[in-house]
Structures are given as C-alpha cells and as structure tokens.
C-alpha cells in the first residue's frame, strides 16, 4: 500500500517513497515509464545494488522505503511496490 505521493521534485533532491505491507518479507520496487511495462528496479535481497537507490525495511512497522539519493529527470516515472 503506497502512501507517499511525490508529484514534483527538483534535480538532486532526495526523494523517499514508502510502502506498507501486510504479509511477506521480501518486497520489490518497480519503475514504469510511460508506454512501457514495469521494470524491476530493486529488491531487498538483490545481490547487485542499484546505484542511487537505497532500501530501508522496517519489519516491525511493515514498511519498505525506497530512497532516491539525488533525483534526476530520468527518475520521472511511476513507482510500484509488490
């Protein structure tokens, strides 16, 4: 259940997207550009980290945050957690 909406961010801003969940312990974040299918961006146990993206998992609160450390124009997209 995403609960953070970011409509506008400036370049080089830090942006945090949050997702609440009710079950499971492995979540993924997907990014979708217009007219394209969703693309797996990052998941908690992914051996290769995606540069510029950080996951913070609060298992007690059942929340997974995705932080974009320095937003770029190419980060403009829809983001999904699953």
C-alpha positions as CSV (number, residue, x, y, z in Angstrom):
1,X,0.0,0.0,0.0
2,X,1.9,3.1,-1.1
3,X,1.2,6.1,1.0
4,X,3.7,8.7,-0.2
5,X,3.0,10.7,-3.3
6,X,5.7,12.8,-4.8
7,X,4.4,14.8,-7.7
8,X,7.3,17.2,-8.1
9,X,10.9,17.1,-7.1
10,X,13.9,19.1,-8.2
11,X,17.0,17.6,-9.6
12,X,19.4,16.5,-6.9
13,X,16.6,16.3,-4.3
14,X,16.5,13.3,-2.0
15,X,13.1,11.6,-2.5
16,X,11.6,8.9,-0.3
17,X,8.8,6.6,-1.4
18,X,7.1,4.4,1.2
19,X,5.1,1.2,1.0
20,X,3.2,-0.5,3.8
21,X,2.5,-4.3,3.5
22,X,0.6,-6.9,5.5
23,X,2.3,-10.1,4.7
24,X,5.6,-11.5,3.3
25,X,9.0,-10.2,4.0
26,X,10.5,-9.8,0.5
27,X,9.4,-6.7,-1.4
28,X,10.4,-5.3,-4.8
29,X,10.2,-1.9,-6.2
30,X,9.3,-1.4,-9.9
31,X,9.7,1.6,-12.1
32,X,7.4,2.2,-15.0
33,X,8.0,4.8,-17.8
34,X,5.1,5.9,-20.0
35,X,4.1,3.4,-22.6
36,X,6.5,0.8,-21.1
37,X,5.9,-2.2,-18.9
38,X,7.1,-2.1,-15.2
39,X,10.7,-2.9,-14.7
40,X,12.2,-4.4,-11.6
41,X,14.3,-1.6,-10.0
42,X,15.4,-3.1,-6.7
43,X,14.6,-5.7,-4.2
44,X,15.8,-6.2,-0.7
45,X,17.9,-9.3,-1.2
46,X,19.2,-8.4,-4.7
47,X,22.9,-9.1,-4.9
48,X,23.6,-6.1,-7.1
49,X,22.6,-2.8,-5.7
50,X,21.0,-0.2,-8.0
51,X,23.2,3.0,-7.8
52,X,21.4,6.0,-6.3
53,X,18.7,3.9,-4.7
54,X,18.5,2.8,-1.0
55,X,16.0,0.5,0.6
56,X,15.1,0.8,4.3
57,X,13.0,-2.0,5.7
58,X,11.2,-1.6,9.0
59,X,9.9,-5.1,9.6
60,X,8.1,-4.1,12.8
61,X,6.1,-1.3,11.1
62,X,5.8,-3.5,8.0
63,X,7.1,-0.7,5.8
64,X,9.6,-0.6,3.0
65,X,11.1,2.8,2.0
66,X,12.8,3.5,-1.3
67,X,15.1,6.5,-1.3
68,X,16.4,8.2,-4.4
69,X,19.5,9.9,-3.2
70,X,19.8,12.5,-5.9
71,X,16.8,12.7,-8.2
72,X,17.4,13.1,-12.0
73,X,15.0,13.8,-14.8
74,X,15.2,10.2,-15.8
75,X,13.7,9.2,-12.4
76,X,10.4,10.7,-13.5
77,X,8.2,7.6,-13.6
78,X,5.5,5.6,-11.7
79,X,6.9,3.5,-8.9
80,X,5.3,0.4,-7.6
81,X,6.0,-1.9,-4.6
82,X,5.0,-5.5,-4.6
